[in-house]
């Protein structure tokens, strides 16, 4: 069962998302929040697998809440679910530790896929946001450098770490990487943590982009 905390300041939105998730047997909404401070507190209390956050919320916005959750409850998967697709919001979300970014206009199946992916240790972006990431983040917008810098960073990793990074860049979850490499999932988690430190990036989204920039993953 994937345990979810849902945060949105609009009761109708929360009710709608909760109803959609209730239709899937592997989701359990364990708590709901209407502002940023509340979702941080509920995440600390419930330790969910995934937190869904809107951006615009009272007292503390969703992006600031995501960064605080990432700092204090680092094992929690963070997905931003919003109507905003502006560059500054996407960059802040990734820098704050989010592993998913979805638009509320998307299909419910996309939300299901994202929650399962992030709960499994992978990252997920809606198609529109993925196009933005490829177009902008890998050309130096935000904090990710271009191809030369990416290759330099990757050269500092061990051969096994580069192999794992390539699979992260291909969108595989920790469990899928473990099966591919014939190791236990805990070993993959250790490698991913080491890779993030070595690349000096906050999450798998940034690491995946570096993998593409460095040529570890074939384009297209």
N, CA and C atoms as a LAMMPS dump frame, in Angstrom:
ITEM: TIMESTEP
0
ITEM: NUMBER OF ATOMS
660
ITEM: BOX BOUNDS ff ff ff
-5.0000000000000000e+02 5.0000000000000000e+02
-5.0000000000000000e+02 5.0000000000000000e+02
-5.0000000000000000e+02 5.0000000000000000e+02
ITEM: ATOMS id mol type element x y z
1 1 1 N 0.84 -1.196 0
2 1 2 C 0 0 0
3 1 3 C 0.877 1.25 0
4 2 1 N 0.579 2.194 -0.888
5 2 2 C 1.315 3.451 -0.964
6 2 3 C 0.567 4.495 -0.151
7 3 1 N 1.205 4.987 0.881
8 3 2 C 0.577 5.95 1.789
9 3 3 C 0.842 7.363 1.302
10 4 1 N -0.243 8.153 1.198
11 4 2 C -0.168 9.472 0.579
12 4 3 C -0.703 10.536 1.531
13 5 1 N -0.007 11.668 1.6
14 5 2 C -0.529 12.875 2.242
15 5 3 C -0.845 13.87 1.133
16 6 1 N -2.034 14.447 1.185
17 6 2 C -2.532 15.346 0.147
18 6 3 C -2.632 16.761 0.691
19 7 1 N -2.036 17.725 -0.004
20 7 2 C -2.05 19.115 0.458
21 7 3 C -2.548 20.043 -0.644
22 8 1 N -3.668 20.713 -0.381
23 8 2 C -4.228 21.708 -1.3
24 8 3 C -5.155 22.581 -0.487
25 9 1 N -5.136 23.882 -0.736
26 9 2 C -5.964 24.77 0.071
27 9 3 C -7.425 24.8 -0.37
28 10 1 N -7.767 24.133 -1.471
29 10 2 C -9.136 24.106 -1.958
30 10 3 C -9.795 22.767 -1.606
31 11 1 N -10.83 22.788 -0.755
32 11 2 C -11.475 21.54 -0.324
33 11 3 C -12.004 20.701 -1.49
34 12 1 N -12.546 21.341 -2.516
35 12 2 C -13.081 20.586 -3.647
36 12 3 C -11.985 19.852 -4.404
37 13 1 N -10.823 20.487 -4.517
38 13 2 C -9.69 19.831 -5.185
39 13 3 C -9.238 18.628 -4.375
40 14 1 N -9.119 18.812 -3.059
41 14 2 C -8.705 17.69 -2.205
42 14 3 C -9.7 16.539 -2.308
43 15 1 N -10.997 16.88 -2.282
44 15 2 C -12.022 15.841 -2.365
45 15 3 C -11.941 15.105 -3.702
46 16 1 N -11.708 15.853 -4.769
47 16 2 C -11.625 15.234 -6.089
48 16 3 C -10.431 14.314 -6.219
49 17 1 N -9.267 14.773 -5.763
50 17 2 C -8.061 13.939 -5.838
51 17 3 C -8.21 12.724 -4.945
52 18 1 N -8.769 12.918 -3.752
53 18 2 C -8.96 11.8 -2.838
54 18 3 C -9.884 10.752 -3.467
55 19 1 N -10.948 11.196 -4.116
56 19 2 C -11.883 10.262 -4.747
57 19 3 C -11.223 9.499 -5.882
58 20 1 N -10.405 10.195 -6.657
59 20 2 C -9.704 9.548 -7.766
60 20 3 C -8.74 8.486 -7.235
61 21 1 N -7.991 8.823 -6.181
62 21 2 C -7.031 7.878 -5.623
63 21 3 C -7.73 6.691 -4.958
64 22 1 N -8.918 6.92 -4.4
65 22 2 C -9.65 5.85 -3.725
66 22 3 C -10.064 4.749 -4.681
67 23 1 N -10.104 5.055 -5.97
68 23 2 C -10.497 4.057 -6.968
69 23 3 C -9.389 3.038 -7.226
70 24 1 N -8.173 3.345 -6.76
71 24 2 C -7.034 2.444 -6.956
72 24 3 C -6.758 1.695 -5.657
73 25 1 N -6.606 0.376 -5.727
74 25 2 C -6.492 -0.423 -4.49
75 25 3 C -5.178 -0.257 -3.734
76 26 1 N -4.15 0.309 -4.391
77 26 2 C -2.841 0.39 -3.725
78 26 3 C -2.534 1.777 -3.158
79 27 1 N -3.518 2.682 -3.131
80 27 2 C -3.312 4.016 -2.569
81 27 3 C -4.121 4.187 -1.289
82 28 1 N -3.5 4.843 -0.318
83 28 2 C -4.181 5.138 0.944
84 28 3 C -3.852 6.574 1.346
85 29 1 N -4.838 7.469 1.264
86 29 2 C -4.644 8.866 1.687
87 29 3 C -4.744 8.903 3.204
88 30 1 N -3.604 9.053 3.855
89 30 2 C -3.566 8.953 5.319
90 30 3 C -3.816 10.284 6.01
91 31 1 N -3.688 11.411 5.271
92 31 2 C -3.918 12.718 5.882
93 31 3 C -4.075 13.766 4.785
94 32 1 N -4.754 14.86 5.139
95 32 2 C -4.936 15.978 4.224
96 32 3 C -4.571 17.276 4.92
97 33 1 N -4.012 18.207 4.15
98 33 2 C -3.595 19.496 4.696
99 33 3 C -4.108 20.619 3.796
100 34 1 N -4.342 21.77 4.411
101 34 2 C -4.826 22.912 3.643
102 34 3 C -3.807 24.048 3.604
103 35 1 N -2.659 23.882 4.251
104 35 2 C -1.605 24.888 4.164
105 35 3 C -0.237 24.238 4.325
106 36 1 N 0.811 25.005 4.035
107 36 2 C 2.157 24.46 4.003
108 36 3 C 2.663 23.976 5.347
109 37 1 N 2.403 24.739 6.405
110 37 2 C 2.868 24.32 7.727
111 37 3 C 2.196 23.019 8.153
112 38 1 N 0.915 22.888 7.831
113 38 2 C 0.181 21.687 8.22
114 38 3 C 0.718 20.458 7.503
115 39 1 N 1.031 20.58 6.206
116 39 2 C 1.511 19.408 5.477
117 39 3 C 2.886 18.979 5.979
118 40 1 N 3.719 19.93 6.378
119 40 2 C 5.024 19.565 6.956
120 40 3 C 4.816 18.782 8.247
121 41 1 N 3.916 19.266 9.101
122 41 2 C 3.656 18.587 10.376
123 41 3 C 3.058 17.2 10.159
124 42 1 N 2.127 17.089 9.235
125 42 2 C 1.482 15.803 8.979
126 42 3 C 2.461 14.802 8.365
127 43 1 N 3.369 15.302 7.545
128 43 2 C 4.374 14.414 6.954
129 43 3 C 5.307 13.873 8.029
130 44 1 N 5.705 14.724 8.951
131 44 2 C 6.557 14.265 10.052
132 44 3 C 5.834 13.244 10.919
133 45 1 N 4.521 13.442 11.092
134 45 2 C 3.751 12.553 11.964
135 45 3 C 3.446 11.208 11.312
136 46 1 N 3.107 11.22 10.02
137 46 2 C 2.64 10.002 9.349
138 46 3 C 3.721 9.283 8.546
139 47 1 N 4.794 9.993 8.196
140 47 2 C 5.866 9.39 7.4
141 47 3 C 5.311 8.665 6.157
142 48 1 N 4.591 9.375 5.288
143 48 2 C 3.999 8.739 4.108
144 48 3 C 5.062 8.403 3.066
145 49 1 N 4.65 7.618 2.078
146 49 2 C 5.547 7.321 0.962
147 49 3 C 5.64 8.497 0.008
148 50 1 N 4.512 9.193 -0.179
149 50 2 C 4.439 10.287 -1.154
150 50 3 C 3.598 11.423 -0.587
151 51 1 N 4.013 12.661 -0.863
152 51 2 C 3.226 13.846 -0.544
153 51 3 C 2.881 14.56 -1.85
154 52 1 N 1.594 14.841 -2.05
155 52 2 C 1.134 15.635 -3.186
156 52 3 C 0.908 17.056 -2.706
157 53 1 N 1.57 18.03 -3.341
158 53 2 C 1.477 19.416 -2.873
159 53 3 C 1.06 20.365 -3.991
160 54 1 N 0.113 21.216 -3.678
161 54 2 C -0.171 22.362 -4.54
162 54 3 C 0.896 23.416 -4.264
163 55 1 N 1.058 24.384 -5.162
164 55 2 C 2.046 25.443 -4.948
165 55 3 C 1.477 26.56 -4.092
166 56 1 N 0.305 27.058 -4.461
167 56 2 C -0.281 28.209 -3.753
168 56 3 C -1.083 27.71 -2.561
169 57 1 N -0.534 27.942 -1.357
170 57 2 C -1.225 27.604 -0.124
171 57 3 C -0.921 28.689 0.913
172 58 1 N -1.822 28.887 1.868
173 58 2 C -1.59 29.928 2.886
174 58 3 C -0.494 29.555 3.866
175 59 1 N 0.026 30.579 4.535
176 59 2 C 1.053 30.488 5.585
177 59 3 C 2.415 30.065 5.05
178 60 1 N 2.465 28.991 4.282
179 60 2 C 3.721 28.53 3.7
180 60 3 C 3.381 27.901 2.356
181 61 1 N 4.005 28.41 1.288
182 61 2 C 3.667 27.887 -0.039
183 61 3 C 4.17 26.454 -0.206
184 62 1 N 3.619 25.768 -1.199
185 62 2 C 3.931 24.358 -1.397
186 62 3 C 5.382 24.074 -1.702
187 63 1 N 6.048 24.961 -2.423
188 63 2 C 7.45 24.741 -2.763
189 63 3 C 8.348 24.88 -1.541
190 64 1 N 8.033 25.838 -0.688
191 64 2 C 8.788 25.976 0.556
192 64 3 C 8.521 24.789 1.477
193 65 1 N 7.271 24.328 1.488
194 65 2 C 6.934 23.15 2.295
195 65 3 C 7.673 21.921 1.781
196 66 1 N 7.749 21.776 0.46
197 66 2 C 8.466 20.636 -0.127
198 66 3 C 9.929 20.645 0.289
199 67 1 N 10.559 21.815 0.234
200 67 2 C 11.964 21.921 0.616
201 67 3 C 12.165 21.557 2.081
202 68 1 N 11.224 21.976 2.951
203 68 2 C 11.33 21.667 4.373
204 68 3 C 11.128 20.168 4.619
205 69 1 N 10.197 19.564 3.898
206 69 2 C 9.988 18.116 4.029
207 69 3 C 11.22 17.36 3.554
208 70 1 N 11.772 17.789 2.427
209 70 2 C 12.967 17.131 1.898
210 70 3 C 14.133 17.215 2.884
211 71 1 N 14.207 18.317 3.609
212 71 2 C 15.294 18.512 4.57
213 71 3 C 15.082 17.685 5.823
214 72 1 N 13.839 17.59 6.302
215 72 2 C 13.59 16.965 7.596
216 72 3 C 13.057 15.531 7.509
217 73 1 N 12.43 15.178 6.394
218 73 2 C 11.928 13.807 6.191
219 73 3 C 12.391 13.354 4.808
220 74 1 N 13.696 13.176 4.618
221 74 2 C 14.267 13.001 3.278
222 74 3 C 13.813 11.742 2.536
223 75 1 N 13.261 10.766 3.222
224 75 2 C 12.83 9.56 2.527
225 75 3 C 11.468 9.675 1.867
226 76 1 N 10.82 10.812 2.013
227 76 2 C 9.473 10.996 1.479
228 76 3 C 9.517 11.476 0.034
229 77 1 N 8.746 10.84 -0.839
230 77 2 C 8.656 11.277 -2.225
231 77 3 C 7.753 12.504 -2.344
232 78 1 N 8.184 13.486 -3.108
233 78 2 C 7.444 14.741 -3.239
234 78 3 C 6.981 14.951 -4.673
235 79 1 N 5.69 15.192 -4.841
236 79 2 C 5.118 15.475 -6.155
237 79 3 C 4.359 16.789 -6.086
238 80 1 N 4.733 17.725 -6.936
239 80 2 C 4.009 18.987 -7.045
240 80 3 C 2.859 18.782 -8.026
241 81 1 N 1.642 19.089 -7.585
242 81 2 C 0.443 18.97 -8.41
243 81 3 C -0.19 20.348 -8.483
244 82 1 N -0.107 20.992 -9.638
245 82 2 C -0.418 22.41 -9.712
246 82 3 C -0.966 22.804 -11.075
247 83 1 N -1.375 24.064 -11.175
248 83 2 C -1.786 24.624 -12.474
249 83 3 C -0.661 25.455 -13.082
250 84 1 N 0.44 25.637 -12.331
251 84 2 C 1.521 26.512 -12.769
252 84 3 C 2.609 25.734 -13.499
253 85 1 N 3.047 26.244 -14.652
254 85 2 C 4.133 25.603 -15.405
255 85 3 C 5.251 26.593 -15.721
256 86 1 N 5.328 27.684 -14.942
257 86 2 C 6.361 28.684 -15.178
258 86 3 C 7.743 28.148 -14.769
259 87 1 N 8.771 28.632 -15.463
260 87 2 C 10.136 28.168 -15.223
261 87 3 C 10.535 28.266 -13.756
262 88 1 N 10.239 29.405 -13.137
263 88 2 C 10.722 29.631 -11.771
264 88 3 C 10.133 28.608 -10.795
265 89 1 N 8.878 28.214 -11.011
266 89 2 C 8.257 27.23 -10.128
267 89 3 C 8.885 25.849 -10.312
268 90 1 N 9.143 25.48 -11.562
269 90 2 C 9.711 24.16 -11.836
270 90 3 C 11.124 24.06 -11.263
271 91 1 N 11.919 25.104 -11.459
272 91 2 C 13.288 25.105 -10.935
273 91 3 C 13.269 25.017 -9.412
274 92 1 N 12.402 25.793 -8.768
275 92 2 C 12.315 25.748 -7.303
276 92 3 C 11.872 24.375 -6.809
277 93 1 N 10.961 23.757 -7.534
278 93 2 C 10.486 22.43 -7.125
279 93 3 C 11.616 21.417 -7.17
280 94 1 N 12.353 21.397 -8.277
281 94 2 C 13.455 20.452 -8.409
282 94 3 C 14.549 20.736 -7.39
283 95 1 N 14.893 22.004 -7.229
284 95 2 C 15.938 22.366 -6.277
285 95 3 C 15.524 22.049 -4.844
286 96 1 N 14.218 22.058 -4.602
287 96 2 C 13.72 21.779 -3.262
288 96 3 C 13.557 20.312 -2.955
289 97 1 N 13.855 19.45 -3.935
290 97 2 C 13.813 18.022 -3.67
291 97 3 C 12.636 17.269 -4.243
292 98 1 N 11.773 17.934 -5.023
293 98 2 C 10.64 17.232 -5.628
294 98 3 C 11.132 16.218 -6.663
295 99 1 N 10.457 15.092 -6.723
296 99 2 C 10.77 14.067 -7.722
297 99 3 C 9.694 13.963 -8.791
298 100 1 N 8.615 14.706 -8.617
299 100 2 C 7.538 14.703 -9.597
300 100 3 C 6.934 16.082 -9.74
301 101 1 N 6.475 16.389 -10.948
302 101 2 C 5.821 17.677 -11.203
303 101 3 C 4.717 17.424 -12.221
304 102 1 N 3.471 17.608 -11.782
305 102 2 C 2.314 17.327 -12.627
306 102 3 C 1.408 18.543 -12.707
307 103 1 N 0.69 18.643 -13.818
308 103 2 C -0.308 19.687 -13.977
309 103 3 C -1.687 19.117 -13.674
310 104 1 N -2.529 19.916 -13.042
311 104 2 C -3.863 19.465 -12.665
312 104 3 C -4.746 19.187 -13.88
313 105 1 N -4.333 19.661 -15.017
314 105 2 C -5.097 19.413 -16.236
315 105 3 C -4.812 18.036 -16.827
316 106 1 N -3.89 17.289 -16.22
317 106 2 C -3.5 15.986 -16.746
318 106 3 C -4.542 14.91 -16.494
319 107 1 N -4.293 13.739 -17.06
320 107 2 C -5.183 12.591 -16.918
321 107 3 C -4.941 11.911 -15.572
322 108 1 N -5.993 11.379 -14.916
323 108 2 C -5.788 10.67 -13.647
324 108 3 C -4.776 9.539 -13.748
325 109 1 N -4.712 8.849 -14.881
326 109 2 C -3.744 7.766 -15.029
327 109 3 C -2.316 8.28 -14.886
328 110 1 N -2.097 9.515 -15.317
329 110 2 C -0.774 10.117 -15.177
330 110 3 C -0.432 10.303 -13.701
331 111 1 N -1.435 10.699 -12.925
332 111 2 C -1.228 10.855 -11.479
333 111 3 C -0.904 9.508 -10.834
334 112 1 N -1.625 8.467 -11.225
335 112 2 C -1.362 7.13 -10.677
336 112 3 C 0.073 6.693 -10.994
337 113 1 N 0.464 6.898 -12.253
338 113 2 C 1.807 6.507 -12.678
339 113 3 C 2.865 7.267 -11.893
340 114 1 N 2.628 8.563 -11.703
341 114 2 C 3.594 9.391 -10.989
342 114 3 C 3.751 8.943 -9.546
343 115 1 N 2.653 8.698 -8.862
344 115 2 C 2.721 8.295 -7.457
345 115 3 C 3.468 6.973 -7.321
346 116 1 N 3.154 6.025 -8.175
347 116 2 C 3.826 4.716 -8.106
348 116 3 C 5.308 4.85 -8.421
349 117 1 N 5.633 5.686 -9.402
350 117 2 C 7.044 5.865 -9.769
351 117 3 C 7.829 6.501 -8.628
352 118 1 N 7.31 7.579 -8.08
353 118 2 C 8.016 8.292 -7.011
354 118 3 C 8.086 7.438 -5.753
355 119 1 N 7.026 6.708 -5.444
356 119 2 C 7.058 5.814 -4.279
357 119 3 C 8.101 4.722 -4.453
358 120 1 N 8.373 4.353 -5.707
359 120 2 C 9.371 3.335 -5.989
360 120 3 C 10.779 3.863 -6.104
361 121 1 N 10.944 5.166 -5.871
362 121 2 C 12.278 5.752 -5.905
363 121 3 C 12.654 6.396 -7.222
364 122 1 N 11.726 6.427 -8.188
365 122 2 C 12.007 7.046 -9.486
366 122 3 C 11.485 8.487 -9.494
367 123 1 N 11.662 9.157 -10.617
368 123 2 C 11.137 10.512 -10.797
369 123 3 C 10.087 10.478 -11.894
370 124 1 N 9.163 11.444 -11.86
371 124 2 C 8.142 11.499 -12.902
372 124 3 C 7.778 12.951 -13.184
373 125 1 N 7.754 13.292 -14.48
374 125 2 C 7.333 14.612 -14.919
375 125 3 C 6.207 14.45 -15.925
376 126 1 N 5.226 15.36 -15.892
377 126 2 C 4.205 15.335 -16.924
378 126 3 C 4.878 15.609 -18.267
379 127 1 N 4.307 15.145 -19.382
380 127 2 C 4.947 15.347 -20.695
381 127 3 C 5.34 16.795 -20.973
382 128 1 N 4.48 17.73 -20.618
383 128 2 C 4.796 19.131 -20.869
384 128 3 C 6.012 19.574 -20.067
385 129 1 N 6.093 19.141 -18.811
386 129 2 C 7.213 19.524 -17.957
387 129 3 C 8.482 18.803 -18.394
388 130 1 N 8.346 17.567 -18.847
389 130 2 C 9.51 16.829 -19.339
390 130 3 C 10.125 17.537 -20.546
391 131 1 N 9.284 18.024 -21.432
392 131 2 C 9.786 18.775 -22.596
393 131 3 C 10.541 20.015 -22.136
394 132 1 N 10.01 20.676 -21.122
395 132 2 C 10.679 21.866 -20.588
396 132 3 C 12.043 21.497 -20.018
397 133 1 N 12.094 20.386 -19.273
398 133 2 C 13.353 19.977 -18.646
399 133 3 C 14.42 19.704 -19.694
400 134 1 N 14.049 18.981 -20.733
401 134 2 C 15.012 18.666 -21.787
402 134 3 C 15.473 19.935 -22.49
403 135 1 N 14.538 20.841 -22.718
404 135 2 C 14.845 22.064 -23.458
405 135 3 C 15.637 23.072 -22.635
406 136 1 N 15.377 23.129 -21.314
407 136 2 C 15.934 24.197 -20.504
408 136 3 C 16.976 23.744 -19.496
409 137 1 N 16.66 22.724 -18.696
410 137 2 C 17.583 22.345 -17.634
411 137 3 C 18.898 21.819 -18.181
412 138 1 N 18.835 21.087 -19.299
413 138 2 C 20.072 20.496 -19.788
414 138 3 C 20.893 21.463 -20.619
415 139 1 N 20.437 22.714 -20.752
416 139 2 C 21.232 23.716 -21.436
417 139 3 C 21.777 24.743 -20.454
418 140 1 N 21.653 24.43 -19.166
419 140 2 C 22.283 25.29 -18.182
420 140 3 C 21.351 26.133 -17.355
421 141 1 N 20.014 26.115 -17.633
422 141 2 C 19.087 26.875 -16.823
423 141 3 C 19.012 26.222 -15.455
424 142 1 N 18.88 27.009 -14.404
425 142 2 C 18.93 26.454 -13.056
426 142 3 C 20.377 26.217 -12.687
427 143 1 N 20.676 25.052 -12.1
428 143 2 C 22.028 24.801 -11.61
429 143 3 C 22.722 23.663 -12.339
430 144 1 N 22.051 23.084 -13.325
431 144 2 C 22.681 21.997 -14.045
432 144 3 C 23.518 22.552 -15.186
433 145 1 N 24.766 22.168 -15.276
434 145 2 C 25.656 22.672 -16.3
435 145 3 C 25.44 21.94 -17.602
436 146 1 N 26.154 22.375 -18.639
437 146 2 C 26.047 21.767 -19.949
438 146 3 C 26.823 20.477 -20.053
439 147 1 N 26.985 20.004 -21.309
440 147 2 C 27.559 18.685 -21.556
441 147 3 C 28.97 18.533 -20.995
442 148 1 N 29.805 19.528 -21.174
443 148 2 C 31.187 19.412 -20.713
444 148 3 C 31.245 19.262 -19.196
445 149 1 N 30.497 20.088 -18.495
446 149 2 C 30.472 20.011 -17.04
447 149 3 C 29.863 18.689 -16.585
448 150 1 N 28.824 18.226 -17.292
449 150 2 C 28.191 16.961 -16.94
450 150 3 C 29.175 15.808 -17.054
451 151 1 N 29.954 15.786 -18.133
452 151 2 C 30.942 14.718 -18.31
453 151 3 C 32.005 14.777 -17.22
454 152 1 N 32.385 15.994 -16.833
455 152 2 C 33.373 16.164 -15.763
456 152 3 C 32.846 15.595 -14.453
457 153 1 N 31.573 15.877 -14.148
458 153 2 C 30.97 15.369 -12.919
459 153 3 C 30.88 13.843 -12.943
460 154 1 N 30.456 13.303 -14.075
461 154 2 C 30.3 11.859 -14.202
462 154 3 C 31.64 11.147 -14.101
463 155 1 N 32.691 11.773 -14.606
464 155 2 C 34.02 11.166 -14.532
465 155 3 C 34.478 10.97 -13.089
466 156 1 N 33.886 11.722 -12.166
467 156 2 C 34.244 11.59 -10.759
468 156 3 C 33.555 10.42 -10.067
469 157 1 N 32.647 9.741 -10.766
470 157 2 C 31.945 8.603 -10.196
471 157 3 C 32.685 7.306 -10.506
472 158 1 N 32.389 6.275 -9.74
473 158 2 C 32.955 4.964 -10.042
474 158 3 C 32.222 4.369 -11.249
475 159 1 N 32.777 3.312 -11.804
476 159 2 C 32.156 2.667 -12.961
477 159 3 C 30.757 2.157 -12.611
478 160 1 N 30.614 1.572 -11.425
479 160 2 C 29.307 1.068 -11.005
480 160 3 C 28.322 2.2 -10.807
481 161 1 N 28.774 3.316 -10.248
482 161 2 C 27.894 4.463 -10.068
483 161 3 C 27.44 5.021 -11.412
484 162 1 N 28.331 5.038 -12.388
485 162 2 C 27.945 5.501 -13.725
486 162 3 C 26.903 4.571 -14.338
487 163 1 N 27.052 3.28 -14.087
488 163 2 C 26.082 2.31 -14.6
489 163 3 C 24.708 2.553 -13.977
490 164 1 N 24.687 2.771 -12.667
491 164 2 C 23.426 3.052 -11.977
492 164 3 C 22.847 4.375 -12.452
493 165 1 N 23.695 5.39 -12.625
494 165 2 C 23.232 6.695 -13.082
495 165 3 C 22.581 6.591 -14.458
496 166 1 N 23.141 5.795 -15.335
497 166 2 C 22.552 5.609 -16.665
498 166 3 C 21.142 5.036 -16.564
499 167 1 N 20.94 4.126 -15.623
500 167 2 C 19.621 3.524 -15.442
501 167 3 C 18.648 4.51 -14.794
502 168 1 N 19.159 5.339 -13.891
503 168 2 C 18.34 6.417 -13.328
504 168 3 C 17.9 7.356 -14.447
505 169 1 N 18.838 7.692 -15.334
506 169 2 C 18.522 8.559 -16.459
507 169 3 C 17.519 7.955 -17.415
508 170 1 N 17.435 6.632 -17.44
509 170 2 C 16.468 5.941 -18.292
510 170 3 C 15.087 5.86 -17.651
511 171 1 N 14.969 6.364 -16.414
512 171 2 C 13.678 6.409 -15.746
513 171 3 C 13.332 5.2 -14.914
514 172 1 N 14.305 4.338 -14.622
515 172 2 C 14.032 3.13 -13.843
516 172 3 C 13.963 3.452 -12.352
517 173 1 N 13.09 2.743 -11.644
518 173 2 C 12.998 2.867 -10.198
519 173 3 C 14.117 2.071 -9.544
520 174 1 N 14.272 2.24 -8.227
521 174 2 C 15.3 1.47 -7.516
522 174 3 C 15.072 -0.033 -7.657
523 175 1 N 13.807 -0.46 -7.561
524 175 2 C 13.504 -1.886 -7.677
525 175 3 C 13.853 -2.407 -9.067
526 176 1 N 13.555 -1.624 -10.097
527 176 2 C 13.86 -2.05 -11.462
528 176 3 C 15.364 -2.107 -11.699
529 177 1 N 16.095 -1.14 -11.142
530 177 2 C 17.558 -1.152 -11.27
531 177 3 C 18.136 -2.365 -10.554
532 178 1 N 17.587 -2.661 -9.371
533 178 2 C 18.076 -3.814 -8.61
534 178 3 C 17.903 -5.108 -9.407
535 179 1 N 16.754 -5.254 -10.042
536 179 2 C 16.525 -6.46 -10.853
537 179 3 C 17.468 -6.504 -12.047
538 180 1 N 17.694 -5.344 -12.658
539 180 2 C 18.563 -5.294 -13.832
540 180 3 C 20.007 -5.672 -13.465
541 181 1 N 20.462 -5.217 -12.295
542 181 2 C 21.854 -5.439 -11.896
543 181 3 C 22.029 -6.662 -10.992
544 182 1 N 20.916 -7.321 -10.67
545 182 2 C 20.958 -8.52 -9.824
546 182 3 C 21.561 -8.22 -8.447
547 183 1 N 21.069 -7.13 -7.846
548 183 2 C 21.47 -6.768 -6.488
549 183 3 C 20.206 -6.482 -5.691
550 184 1 N 20.341 -6.316 -4.381
551 184 2 C 19.18 -5.987 -3.555
552 184 3 C 18.886 -4.493 -3.676
553 185 1 N 17.632 -4.119 -3.418
554 185 2 C 17.213 -2.732 -3.588
555 185 3 C 17.977 -1.787 -2.664
556 186 1 N 18.309 -2.264 -1.465
557 186 2 C 19.058 -1.423 -0.536
558 186 3 C 20.407 -1.01 -1.093
559 187 1 N 21.03 -1.891 -1.852
560 187 2 C 22.313 -1.562 -2.48
561 187 3 C 22.141 -0.441 -3.496
562 188 1 N 21.045 -0.499 -4.254
563 188 2 C 20.78 0.549 -5.242
564 188 3 C 20.564 1.886 -4.542
565 189 1 N 19.811 1.874 -3.44
566 189 2 C 19.57 3.115 -2.698
567 189 3 C 20.892 3.729 -2.235
568 190 1 N 21.801 2.878 -1.788
569 190 2 C 23.112 3.368 -1.354
570 190 3 C 23.863 3.995 -2.517
571 191 1 N 23.828 3.338 -3.67
572 191 2 C 24.491 3.89 -4.85
573 191 3 C 23.878 5.227 -5.254
574 192 1 N 22.542 5.307 -5.246
575 192 2 C 21.871 6.545 -5.656
576 192 3 C 22.241 7.684 -4.715
577 193 1 N 22.258 7.413 -3.423
578 193 2 C 22.647 8.454 -2.462
579 193 3 C 24.073 8.933 -2.724
580 194 1 N 24.974 7.996 -3.001
581 194 2 C 26.365 8.34 -3.295
582 194 3 C 26.468 9.147 -4.583
583 195 1 N 25.662 8.786 -5.575
584 195 2 C 25.665 9.513 -6.857
585 195 3 C 25.185 10.948 -6.662
586 196 1 N 24.122 11.126 -5.902
587 196 2 C 23.603 12.481 -5.667
588 196 3 C 24.651 13.343 -4.966
589 197 1 N 25.358 12.748 -4.011
590 197 2 C 26.424 13.499 -3.334
591 197 3 C 27.551 13.822 -4.309
592 198 1 N 27.937 12.83 -5.108
593 198 2 C 29.036 13.04 -6.04
594 198 3 C 28.741 14.074 -7.105
595 199 1 N 27.47 14.141 -7.529
596 199 2 C 27.079 15.11 -8.55
597 199 3 C 26.663 16.449 -7.938
598 200 1 N 26.506 16.477 -6.613
599 200 2 C 26.074 17.689 -5.894
600 200 3 C 24.718 18.168 -6.398
601 201 1 N 23.774 17.224 -6.504
602 201 2 C 22.41 17.553 -6.922
603 201 3 C 21.434 17.076 -5.86
604 202 1 N 20.251 17.707 -5.757
605 202 2 C 19.337 17.379 -4.664
606 202 3 C 18.437 16.177 -4.917
607 203 1 N 18.287 15.754 -6.166
608 203 2 C 17.325 14.684 -6.442
609 203 3 C 17.623 13.966 -7.753
610 204 1 N 16.814 12.935 -8.03
611 204 2 C 17.011 12.097 -9.209
612 204 3 C 16.724 12.834 -10.506
613 205 1 N 15.856 13.835 -10.442
614 205 2 C 15.556 14.593 -11.663
615 205 3 C 16.826 15.249 -12.185
616 206 1 N 17.532 15.916 -11.307
617 206 2 C 18.786 16.568 -11.705
618 206 3 C 19.829 15.549 -12.143
619 207 1 N 19.909 14.448 -11.408
620 207 2 C 20.877 13.417 -11.766
621 207 3 C 20.566 12.832 -13.135
622 208 1 N 19.286 12.619 -13.429
623 208 2 C 18.886 12.069 -14.721
624 208 3 C 19.259 13.006 -15.86
625 209 1 N 19.097 14.299 -15.637
626 209 2 C 19.442 15.273 -16.679
627 209 3 C 20.947 15.262 -16.945
628 210 1 N 21.739 15.166 -15.88
629 210 2 C 23.19 15.078 -16.047
630 210 3 C 23.557 13.81 -16.81
631 211 1 N 22.858 12.705 -16.52
632 211 2 C 23.114 11.458 -17.244
633 211 3 C 22.894 11.639 -18.733
634 212 1 N 21.825 12.349 -19.101
635 212 2 C 21.557 12.619 -20.519
636 212 3 C 22.617 13.526 -21.101
637 213 1 N 22.967 14.58 -20.393
638 213 2 C 23.958 15.538 -20.879
639 213 3 C 25.327 14.897 -21.072
640 214 1 N 25.659 13.958 -20.207
641 214 2 C 26.971 13.322 -20.269
642 214 3 C 27.024 12.204 -21.314
643 215 1 N 25.882 11.928 -21.923
644 215 2 C 25.851 10.91 -22.952
645 215 3 C 25.682 9.498 -22.437
646 216 1 N 25.269 9.338 -21.187
647 216 2 C 25.066 8.002 -20.63
648 216 3 C 23.757 7.378 -21.11
649 217 1 N 22.836 8.214 -21.585
650 217 2 C 21.527 7.752 -22.036
651 217 3 C 21.318 8.22 -23.46
652 218 1 N 20.888 7.322 -24.321
653 218 2 C 20.643 7.698 -25.703
654 218 3 C 19.467 8.62 -25.799
655 219 1 N 19.575 9.655 -26.615
656 219 2 C 18.478 10.589 -26.826
657 219 3 C 17.351 9.905 -27.569
658 220 1 N 16.117 10.368 -27.258
659 220 2 C 14.963 9.851 -27.955
660 220 3 C 14.505 8.532 -27.462
